């Protein structure tokens, strides 16, 4: 997949829970937000992991584009509902971002 638009590089695609319980916010290429590369990234080499307070199965289901309560990897959208493809998809994505934006970090 090409990282050739703002959305795919700078907007959250998914939240990936690490073994220590913290999360990395990933872009569409499964790289940390803002990383415009297809190269392998070792998360521990960068200060990108964060504790997101309030991620429960209920919160995960609200953040997930398909209502999935799994807290290990939370997808905010997929190829079937890319936010930039329609006003409806963007509206739904922004509702999920609103929930995400209110979470406290440590």
C-alpha positions as CSV (number, residue, x, y, z in Angstrom):
1,X,0.0,0.0,0.0
2,X,1.3,3.4,-0.9
3,X,1.6,6.1,1.8
4,X,0.6,8.9,-0.6
5,X,-2.1,10.8,1.2
6,X,-2.4,12.6,4.5
7,X,-4.9,10.2,5.9
8,X,-2.8,7.1,5.4
9,X,0.3,8.6,7.1
10,X,-1.1,10.9,9.8
11,X,-4.5,9.6,10.9
12,X,-5.0,6.7,13.3
13,X,-5.8,3.4,11.6
14,X,-5.5,1.2,14.6
15,X,-4.3,0.9,18.2
16,X,-1.9,-1.9,18.8
17,X,-1.5,-3.1,22.4
18,X,2.0,-4.0,23.4
19,X,3.1,-6.8,25.8
20,X,3.5,-4.2,28.6
21,X,-0.1,-3.0,28.2
22,X,0.7,0.2,26.5
23,X,-0.5,1.1,23.0
24,X,1.1,2.3,19.7
25,X,-1.2,4.3,17.5
26,X,-0.6,3.1,13.9
27,X,-1.2,4.5,10.5
28,X,-2.5,2.5,7.5
29,X,0.9,0.9,6.8
30,X,1.0,-0.3,10.5
31,X,3.7,2.2,11.3
32,X,3.5,4.8,14.1
33,X,1.5,7.9,13.1
34,X,3.6,10.2,11.0
35,X,6.1,7.5,9.9
36,X,6.1,7.6,6.1
37,X,7.9,4.4,5.5
38,X,7.4,0.8,4.6
39,X,10.5,-0.3,6.4
40,X,10.3,-2.4,9.6
41,X,10.0,-0.2,12.7
42,X,11.1,-1.5,16.1
43,X,8.6,0.3,18.4
44,X,11.0,0.2,21.4
45,X,13.5,2.3,19.5
46,X,11.1,5.3,19.6
47,X,9.1,7.0,22.4
48,X,5.8,6.1,20.8
49,X,4.2,3.7,23.3
50,X,1.6,5.2,25.6
51,X,-0.7,4.0,28.3
52,X,-4.3,4.8,27.3
53,X,-6.5,5.0,30.4
54,X,-10.0,3.7,30.0
55,X,-9.5,1.1,27.2
56,X,-11.9,-1.5,28.3
57,X,-13.8,-4.0,26.1
58,X,-16.7,-1.5,26.0
59,X,-14.4,1.3,24.9
60,X,-12.8,-0.9,22.3
61,X,-16.1,-1.8,20.9
62,X,-17.0,1.9,20.6
63,X,-13.7,2.7,18.9
64,X,-13.8,-0.3,16.5
65,X,-15.4,0.3,13.1
66,X,-17.1,-3.1,13.5
67,X,-17.9,-2.9,17.3
68,X,-15.2,-5.5,18.2
69,X,-14.5,-5.5,22.0
70,X,-11.0,-6.9,21.5
71,X,-8.5,-4.6,23.2
72,X,-5.4,-6.1,21.6
73,X,-5.8,-4.4,18.3
74,X,-8.5,-1.9,17.7
75,X,-9.3,-0.9,14.1
76,X,-10.9,2.5,13.6
77,X,-11.7,1.7,10.0
78,X,-10.9,-0.7,7.2
79,X,-10.7,-0.7,3.4
80,X,-14.5,-1.0,3.2
81,X,-15.1,2.2,5.2
82,X,-12.1,4.5,4.4
83,X,-13.0,7.9,6.0
84,X,-12.0,9.9,2.9
85,X,-14.3,7.9,0.6
86,X,-17.6,9.3,1.8
87,X,-19.2,11.8,4.2
88,X,-20.8,9.0,6.1
89,X,-17.6,7.1,6.6
90,X,-15.8,10.3,7.7
91,X,-18.6,11.1,10.1
92,X,-18.4,7.7,11.7
93,X,-14.6,7.8,11.9
94,X,-14.8,11.3,13.5
95,X,-17.2,9.9,16.2
96,X,-14.6,7.2,17.0
97,X,-11.8,9.8,17.1
98,X,-13.9,11.9,19.5
99,X,-14.0,9.0,21.9
100,X,-10.3,8.3,21.4
101,X,-9.3,12.0,21.9
102,X,-11.0,12.1,25.3
103,X,-8.9,9.2,26.7
104,X,-6.2,10.2,29.2
105,X,-2.6,9.2,28.5
106,X,0.3,8.4,30.8
